[in-house]
Amino acid sequence: VNGELFFHEWAPMTLIVQTLWGAAFCKIFGFSYTVLRISTLILGGIGIIYMYKTIRVLGNGTFIAVLAALLLAKNPFYIQNAFSYMTEVPFVSLLIVGLYHTIRYLLSPSVSSFILLILFSILAVMIRQIGILLPLAFLVVTVYESIRIRNWSLVLRGFIPLLCTVLSL
């Protein structure tokens, strides 16, 4: 409209975390697009490492975990976007880290895994709103589990990450 770029309130990504991440790198190394691309490459590497860790925590062997990590690393979409400052790779990386902590919590509940699940859900949703699906999936699993074992306190625990993530938006 009138030569201006307009985004609807819910249409664009939130970009808060990625902007802070890039600003931290620019503060240390000075502003350049190369510095921003390197910051995205680092997040991409973290995503690959956590893909390996996620597959391992699920009980798979080293070969399968390495294969999964390599499949992510060699994915043309992942490679191409890792060399940019676009939101795809940072979002996917934080989502994978959040998934890792979610699985760790579901397999062996601990306060630290629960807090990290909430933290990375919030961080992912602060890049792209679709990150809300991680705590939503956690809620579905906890509701199912609470019905299965007849422990209704699990439902409350399932709502906490979703509530924190929604409130962060």
Secondary structure as UniProt FT lines:
FT   TURN            2..3
FT   TURN            9..10
FT   HELIX           16..29
FT   HELIX           33..57
FT   TURN            58..59
FT   HELIX           62..74
FT   HELIX           76..82
FT   HELIX           88..107
FT   HELIX           111..125
FT   TURN            126..127
FT   HELIX           129..132
FT   HELIX           133..149
FT   HELIX           153..168
//
